[in-house]
Amino acid sequence: MQTVLKGIPNALFAALFGAICALAAGPAAAAAVEGRAGGETDRDPTAYQKEQVANRAYPGADIPFEFSEVARQAFAAVASQSAPALSGQWLPLGPQTALYPAITNRTSASYVASGRVSAMAVEPGCSASLCRLYVGAAGGGIWRSDDALSSAPHWTFISQSFDTSAIGSITIDPTDSTGNTLYVGTGEPNASIDSGAGQGIYKSTDGGDSWSRLSGSTFAFNRSISDVVIDPTNPSTIYVGTARGVRGVSSTVGSTGNPPAGSVQPVGLYKSTDGGNTFALIFATLPITPGGFSEGVNAVALDPRNPAIVYVGAFGLGIFRSSPAEAGGAFQPVFVSLGFNADPTQEDAFARTSF
């Protein structure tokens, strides 16, 4: 030990030795070494981020949604100001390829990552010479390529006007033969610890060159949207699935995952019959899910033979179907998730059934 600790001052050695002995003796002794009775109660890896949230929220218990809206307005005001002329030119320094070293990977192998792609949609009539593809990133907005099948496709960022870059779904209106009418549901719906919540539904009628937010989509503010489904026989009928999303992501974990009670609409399936001006909740997952917690809806689809028949996938529950010929149109379970369990302690709220 003398060789290992050679050069350490006696006072420091005494402090270290005392701390080691106290730790070996138990938590109470360790707290005494620190000079306080109980020590800090919150020492997990997110403690610093939680402290930052608490400081910003004070004297309240959480950061109101209105603060985020004011911050977006302030950013937009700064972005609209004319910038001073620059004598130089910015050049990208790279890296152009996001290579992660093996030490950061659980499989001990290096890998290339690009972030999560959460939504894709290809325009009808895609061909080798002209193929328009829309891609949504979990936290990187909407990108469009008109030569998606080429060996080196060109991409354009088209969601600059959105209030969020978290994307959940992209839908091309099946009733528009031009393929120019798009609906984008914001907020990543994958129930991960950094799936950011969104700010409603955006619509474009010119292939993404310009956008407007559906006035009735406020129900999805600070939620995530898994699907926007248009009735192929009536574009005024729209179905939207919503899921839980986090309200901010730290370097280690989402520190504001649960919106304040009463500040958001329930997760579930919503329907509009007036083109998105208003929506009504037609299927709520929370009353069904044991334990009082639900991630929401992860998938929505219409029967291709009869669009009046609606299928919905719910986290932790499975698949439900609504048909005018069954139970008066009430949603009935048709596939039970392996994660579903009547005992809340055994329930897997994140189990996802896709179709």
Secondary structure as UniProt FT lines:
FT   TURN            2..7
FT   HELIX           10..25
FT   HELIX           27..34
FT   TURN            45..46
FT   HELIX           47..57
FT   TURN            58..59
FT   HELIX           65..79
FT   STRAND          99..100
FT   HELIX           102..104
FT   TURN            106..107
FT   STRAND          111..112
FT   STRAND          117..122
FT   TURN            124..125
FT   STRAND          133..137
FT   TURN            138..140
FT   STRAND          141..145
FT   TURN            148..149
FT   STRAND          156..157
FT   TURN            160..161
FT   STRAND          167..172
FT   TURN            174..175
FT   TURN            177..178
FT   STRAND          182..186
FT   TURN            193..194
FT   STRAND          201..204
FT   TURN            207..208
FT   STRAND          212..213
FT   TURN            215..216
FT   HELIX           217..220
FT   STRAND          224..231
FT   TURN            232..233
FT   STRAND          234..243
FT   TURN            261..262
FT   STRAND          268..272
FT   TURN            275..276
FT   STRAND          280..284
FT   TURN            286..288
FT   HELIX           290..292
FT   STRAND          296..303
FT   TURN            304..305
FT   STRAND          306..314
FT   TURN            315..317
FT   STRAND          318..322
FT   TURN            324..325
FT   HELIX           327..329
FT   STRAND          332..336
FT   TURN            338..339
FT   HELIX           344..346
FT   TURN            349..350
//
